[in-house]
Amino acid sequence: MKYEICADEAWTHNSAPLNRYWCFYGGAFGLESDIDRLETALRLVRTVRGFAGEVKWANLSAENVSYYNDLLDIFFDHLVNHDLHYRQFFISREHVAVPDHEGAAADTLLDVQFKLYYQFLKHSFGLQHLPAATAAEPHQVLLRLDEHSSSKHKTRLKNFVEGLHGHLTPTRDDLSIRVTYVQSQSLMRLQLCDLLMGAAGSYGNRKHEFRALGQRGMKPMQRLRFELATRIYKDLRGISCSERGTGAFNWFESTGRSSPSANLTDKVRIWKFLPTRYQLDKGWQNDNLGRGGVYVAPQLSVDVFDARDGR
């Protein structure tokens, strides 16, 4: 069988004003035939509507919001009615990573970004749970990742991911994994991933609540983004809750796991990544944030928590 993962990253900035939820990754996964069917449907909408610009959360406007909604209709319809899946991964600044030992060399932000990208690709799509094939005729898994300016980090990620079959549990010698980097302008499905990640970041970081000095109510762009993000949240929640038979859904918490193979089979899954060892900064929690989700001051715990044992 031929499968495809298309994935992108966003909200990886580390400049003021900081956001609580950041370093988002989003990816769609399915049979190559279903992914191609989605792309064809999205391109048809683009042709009919006559929009040529790249679909991005940052490009949302009053002129294209109905077009964006049409594309989302197609995306969610295919998610429900075909063998397609959506995954979201992100981190929260309330969890402050603590090195395993003093004097450990600190990674650069770009190092962290690509290490997290690897974790997202390794764990979020449940590749180890694909049906068995053979080493002679393996499943082919193509990863289409958005382009990046760092050749060194791209090459390192590509090498790790293409050797992933040997690091899964159990190992999967019947998987042939290939990574390619593409310009997001060339793939509508990648652009939809950007749209969903942007909506999550805007909604979770309460951008609609921010008020400049003297501002009353939401600005038109704040309202536009809030309404589209709310629509996306409701669609994701409806799909997830319907499939899992529960009313519980949180865009900013890890999705509860119904079975070990849920990462492969569930339509929608969310993963809030926790560092292995971390301190808790309660200054980032809702009760301590200023208006519009603005960080006021640190409230760092003395205790160090370990994600491996749930402490």
VOMARLO-353819 format. One record per residue (C-alpha): chain; x negated, y, z negated; residue number from 0. Coordinates in steps of 0.2 Angstrom, whole numbers, plus 5000, padded with zeros to 4 digits. Each point is the difference from the previous one (the first is absolute). Layout:
VOMARLO-353819
R, chain, c1, c2, c3, resi
R, A, X, Y, Z, NUM
...
end
This chain:
VOMARLO-353819
R, chain, c1, c2, c3, resi
R, A, 5000, 5000, 5000, 0
R, A, 4995, 5018, 5003, 1
R, A, 5003, 5013, 4986, 2
R, A, 4996, 5018, 4998, 3
R, A, 4997, 5012, 4986, 4
R, A, 5000, 5018, 5004, 5
R, A, 4994, 5011, 4985, 6
R, A, 4996, 5018, 4996, 7
R, A, 4994, 5010, 4985, 8
R, A, 5005, 5017, 4994, 9
R, A, 4999, 5012, 4985, 10
R, A, 4982, 4996, 4996, 11
R, A, 4995, 5018, 4996, 12
R, A, 4992, 5004, 4984, 13
R, A, 5001, 5019, 5000, 14
R, A, 5011, 5011, 4989, 15
R, A, 5015, 5000, 4998, 16
R, A, 4998, 4981, 4996, 17
R, A, 5015, 4989, 5002, 18
R, A, 5005, 4986, 4987, 19
R, A, 5003, 4987, 5014, 20
R, A, 4987, 5000, 5014, 21
R, A, 4989, 4989, 5011, 22
R, A, 5015, 4992, 5008, 23
R, A, 4999, 4986, 5013, 24
R, A, 5014, 4994, 5010, 25
R, A, 5002, 4985, 5012, 26
R, A, 5012, 4990, 5011, 27
R, A, 4997, 4982, 5003, 28
R, A, 5009, 4987, 5011, 29
R, A, 4999, 4989, 5015, 30
R, A, 4991, 5009, 5014, 31
R, A, 5016, 4998, 5011, 32
R, A, 5011, 5008, 4986, 33
R, A, 4987, 5014, 4998, 34
R, A, 5000, 5003, 5019, 35
R, A, 5019, 5000, 5000, 36
R, A, 5000, 5014, 4987, 37
R, A, 4987, 5010, 5010, 38
R, A, 5011, 4999, 5015, 39
R, A, 5015, 5006, 4991, 40
R, A, 4991, 5015, 4992, 41
R, A, 4993, 5005, 5017, 42
R, A, 5017, 5000, 5008, 43
R, A, 5007, 5012, 4986, 44
R, A, 4985, 5011, 5004, 45
R, A, 5003, 5000, 5018, 46
R, A, 5019, 5003, 4998, 47
R, A, 4997, 5014, 4988, 48
R, A, 4986, 5008, 5010, 49
R, A, 4988, 5003, 4986, 50
R, A, 4981, 4998, 5004, 51
R, A, 4992, 5005, 4983, 52
R, A, 4993, 4987, 4988, 53
R, A, 5012, 4995, 4986, 54
R, A, 4993, 5005, 4983, 55
R, A, 5007, 5005, 4984, 56
R, A, 4990, 5016, 5001, 57
R, A, 5008, 5004, 5017, 58
R, A, 5018, 4999, 4994, 59
R, A, 5010, 5015, 5005, 60
R, A, 5018, 5005, 5002, 61
R, A, 4998, 4997, 5019, 62
R, A, 4995, 4982, 4998, 63
R, A, 5008, 4994, 4984, 64
R, A, 5015, 4991, 5010, 65
R, A, 4987, 4992, 5011, 66
R, A, 4990, 4994, 4985, 67
R, A, 5017, 4993, 4993, 68
R, A, 5003, 4991, 5017, 69
R, A, 4983, 4992, 4999, 70
R, A, 5003, 4994, 4982, 71
R, A, 5017, 4993, 5005, 72
R, A, 4990, 4989, 5012, 73
R, A, 4986, 4996, 4988, 74
R, A, 5012, 4994, 4986, 75
R, A, 5012, 4991, 5012, 76
R, A, 4985, 4990, 5006, 77
R, A, 4994, 4997, 4982, 78
R, A, 5017, 4992, 4995, 79
R, A, 5003, 4991, 5016, 80
R, A, 4983, 4993, 5006, 81
R, A, 4986, 4992, 4991, 82
R, A, 4992, 5016, 4995, 83
R, A, 4993, 5006, 4983, 84
R, A, 4994, 5016, 4992, 85
R, A, 4987, 5002, 4987, 86
R, A, 4996, 5016, 4989, 87
R, A, 4984, 5001, 4989, 88
R, A, 4995, 5015, 4990, 89
R, A, 4992, 5005, 4984, 90
R, A, 5005, 5012, 4986, 91
R, A, 4988, 5012, 4991, 92
R, A, 5008, 4995, 4983, 93
R, A, 4988, 4985, 5001, 94
R, A, 4982, 5006, 4998, 95
R, A, 4987, 4987, 5006, 96
R, A, 4987, 4995, 4987, 97
R, A, 4984, 4992, 5006, 98
R, A, 4996, 4982, 4995, 99
R, A, 4984, 5006, 4992, 100
R, A, 4991, 5017, 4996, 101
R, A, 4989, 5006, 5013, 102
R, A, 5009, 4992, 5014, 103
R, A, 4998, 5010, 5016, 104
R, A, 5015, 5009, 5005, 105
R, A, 5008, 4997, 5017, 106
R, A, 5004, 5015, 5011, 107
R, A, 5018, 5004, 5004, 108
R, A, 4998, 4992, 5017, 109
R, A, 4992, 4984, 4993, 110
R, A, 5015, 4999, 4989, 111
R, A, 5012, 5003, 5014, 112
R, A, 4994, 4986, 5010, 113
R, A, 4998, 4988, 4986, 114
R, A, 5018, 5003, 4996, 115
R, A, 5005, 4998, 5018, 116
R, A, 4992, 4982, 5000, 117
R, A, 5010, 4996, 4984, 118
R, A, 5016, 5006, 5009, 119
R, A, 4996, 4989, 5016, 120
R, A, 4995, 4985, 4990, 121
R, A, 5014, 4999, 4988, 122
R, A, 5015, 5009, 5006, 123
R, A, 5005, 4990, 5015, 124
R, A, 4999, 4982, 4992, 125
R, A, 4990, 4993, 5014, 126
R, A, 4995, 4985, 4990, 127
R, A, 5018, 4995, 5000, 128
R, A, 5002, 4999, 5019, 129
R, A, 5005, 4983, 5007, 130
R, A, 4986, 4988, 5003, 131
R, A, 4992, 5000, 5017, 132
R, A, 4983, 4991, 5005, 133
R, A, 4982, 5006, 5001, 134
R, A, 5001, 4995, 5018, 135
R, A, 5015, 5011, 5004, 136
R, A, 5001, 5012, 4986, 137
R, A, 5013, 5014, 4997, 138
R, A, 4994, 5016, 5007, 139
R, A, 5001, 5015, 4989, 140
R, A, 4997, 5017, 5008, 141
R, A, 4998, 5015, 4989, 142
R, A, 5002, 5017, 5008, 143
R, A, 4993, 5014, 4988, 144
R, A, 5001, 5018, 5003, 145
R, A, 4983, 5008, 5006, 146
R, A, 4988, 5007, 4987, 147
R, A, 4985, 5012, 5002, 148
R, A, 4988, 4989, 4989, 149
R, A, 4993, 4986, 5012, 150
R, A, 4990, 4993, 4985, 151
R, A, 5016, 4997, 4989, 152
R, A, 5010, 4994, 5015, 153
R, A, 4987, 4987, 5005, 154
R, A, 4999, 4994, 4982, 155
R, A, 5019, 4998, 4998, 156
R, A, 5001, 4991, 5017, 157
R, A, 4986, 4988, 4995, 158
R, A, 5009, 4996, 4983, 159
R, A, 5017, 4998, 5007, 160
R, A, 4995, 4989, 5015, 161
R, A, 4992, 4989, 4987, 162
R, A, 5015, 5000, 4989, 163
R, A, 5006, 4983, 5004, 164
R, A, 4986, 4993, 4989, 165
R, A, 5004, 5010, 4985, 166
R, A, 5019, 4997, 4999, 167
R, A, 5006, 4987, 4987, 168
R, A, 5002, 4987, 5007, 169
R, A, 4987, 5004, 5014, 170
R, A, 5008, 5000, 5018, 171
R, A, 4989, 4994, 5013, 172
R, A, 5015, 5000, 5011, 173
R, A, 5001, 5019, 5001, 174
R, A, 4990, 5010, 5013, 175
R, A, 5000, 5018, 4994, 176
R, A, 4995, 5015, 5011, 177
R, A, 4999, 5018, 4996, 178
R, A, 5002, 5014, 5013, 179
R, A, 5000, 5019, 4997, 180
R, A, 5013, 5010, 5010, 181
R, A, 5005, 5018, 5001, 182
R, A, 5017, 5002, 4991, 183
R, A, 5006, 5011, 5015, 184
R, A, 5000, 4984, 5011, 185
R, A, 5012, 4989, 4988, 186
R, A, 5017, 5006, 4995, 187
R, A, 5000, 4987, 4986, 188
R, A, 4985, 5007, 4992, 189
R, A, 5008, 5017, 5000, 190
R, A, 5015, 4993, 4991, 191
R, A, 4988, 4993, 4987, 192
R, A, 4994, 5018, 4998, 193
R, A, 5017, 5007, 4998, 194
R, A, 5005, 4987, 4986, 195
R, A, 4984, 5004, 4991, 196
R, A, 5002, 5018, 5001, 197
R, A, 5018, 4999, 4994, 198
R, A, 4994, 4990, 4985, 199
R, A, 4987, 5012, 4995, 200
R, A, 5011, 5015, 5002, 201
R, A, 5015, 4992, 4990, 202
R, A, 4989, 4992, 4986, 203
R, A, 4990, 5016, 4998, 204
R, A, 5015, 5010, 4998, 205
R, A, 4996, 5013, 5014, 206
R, A, 5018, 5005, 5001, 207
R, A, 4999, 5006, 4982, 208
R, A, 4985, 5012, 5002, 209
R, A, 5005, 5018, 4999, 210
R, A, 4988, 5015, 5005, 211
R, A, 5000, 5015, 4989, 212
R, A, 5017, 5009, 5003, 213
R, A, 5007, 4985, 5010, 214
R, A, 5018, 4994, 4997, 215
R, A, 5006, 4984, 5006, 216
R, A, 4991, 4989, 5014, 217
R, A, 4992, 5008, 5015, 218
R, A, 5008, 4993, 5016, 219
R, A, 4985, 4989, 5003, 220
R, A, 5001, 4993, 4983, 221
R, A, 5018, 4996, 5002, 222
R, A, 4997, 4992, 5017, 223
R, A, 4986, 4989, 4993, 224
R, A, 5010, 4995, 4984, 225
R, A, 5015, 4995, 5011, 226
R, A, 4990, 4989, 5012, 227
R, A, 4990, 4993, 4985, 228
R, A, 5016, 4996, 4991, 229
R, A, 5007, 4991, 5016, 230
R, A, 4985, 4990, 5001, 231
R, A, 5000, 4995, 4982, 232
R, A, 5018, 4995, 5001, 233
R, A, 4997, 4989, 5015, 234
R, A, 4985, 4991, 4992, 235
R, A, 5010, 4998, 4984, 236
R, A, 5015, 4993, 5010, 237
R, A, 4989, 4987, 5009, 238
R, A, 4990, 4995, 4985, 239
R, A, 5015, 4998, 4988, 240
R, A, 5010, 4991, 5013, 241
R, A, 4987, 4987, 5004, 242
R, A, 4995, 4997, 4982, 243
R, A, 5017, 5000, 4992, 244
R, A, 4997, 5014, 4988, 245
R, A, 5004, 5018, 4997, 246
R, A, 4982, 5003, 4994, 247
R, A, 4988, 5010, 5011, 248
R, A, 4987, 5013, 4997, 249
R, A, 4990, 5009, 5013, 250
R, A, 4986, 5002, 4988, 251
R, A, 4999, 4984, 4991, 252
R, A, 4994, 4983, 5006, 253
R, A, 5014, 4989, 5007, 254
R, A, 5005, 4986, 4989, 255
R, A, 4994, 4983, 5007, 256
R, A, 5013, 4987, 5003, 257
R, A, 4988, 4987, 5006, 258
R, A, 4981, 4998, 5004, 259
R, A, 5004, 5002, 5018, 260
R, A, 5010, 5016, 4998, 261
R, A, 4986, 5011, 5007, 262
R, A, 5003, 4990, 5017, 263
R, A, 5019, 4998, 5000, 264
R, A, 5007, 5016, 4992, 265
R, A, 5005, 5014, 5012, 266
R, A, 4994, 5014, 4988, 267
R, A, 4987, 4999, 4987, 268
R, A, 4992, 5014, 4990, 269
R, A, 4983, 4998, 4991, 270
R, A, 4994, 5013, 4987, 271
R, A, 4982, 4995, 4998, 272
R, A, 4992, 5000, 4983, 273
R, A, 4981, 5001, 4997, 274
R, A, 4993, 4985, 4991, 275
R, A, 4996, 5011, 4985, 276
R, A, 5008, 5016, 4997, 277
R, A, 5005, 5014, 4988, 278
R, A, 5018, 5007, 5000, 279
R, A, 5001, 5019, 5003, 280
R, A, 5018, 5004, 4994, 281
R, A, 4998, 5017, 5007, 282
R, A, 5005, 4993, 5017, 283
R, A, 5016, 4993, 4993, 284
R, A, 5017, 5008, 5004, 285
R, A, 5003, 5007, 4982, 286
R, A, 4983, 5009, 5000, 287
R, A, 5000, 5007, 5018, 288
R, A, 5005, 5018, 5004, 289
R, A, 5013, 5005, 5012, 290
R, A, 4998, 4993, 5017, 291
R, A, 4989, 4986, 4993, 292
R, A, 4985, 5012, 4996, 293
R, A, 4987, 4992, 4989, 294
R, A, 4998, 5011, 4984, 295
R, A, 4987, 4991, 4989, 296
R, A, 4992, 4983, 4997, 297
R, A, 5006, 4989, 4986, 298
R, A, 4988, 4986, 5002, 299
R, A, 5002, 4984, 4989, 300
R, A, 4986, 4994, 4989, 301
R, A, 5004, 4982, 5004, 302
R, A, 4993, 4992, 5016, 303
R, A, 5012, 4988, 5008, 304
R, A, 4997, 4985, 5011, 305
R, A, 5011, 4996, 5015, 306
R, A, 4995, 4982, 4999, 307
R, A, 5008, 4996, 4984, 308
R, A, 5014, 5013, 4999, 309
R, A, 4993, 5009, 4985, 310
end
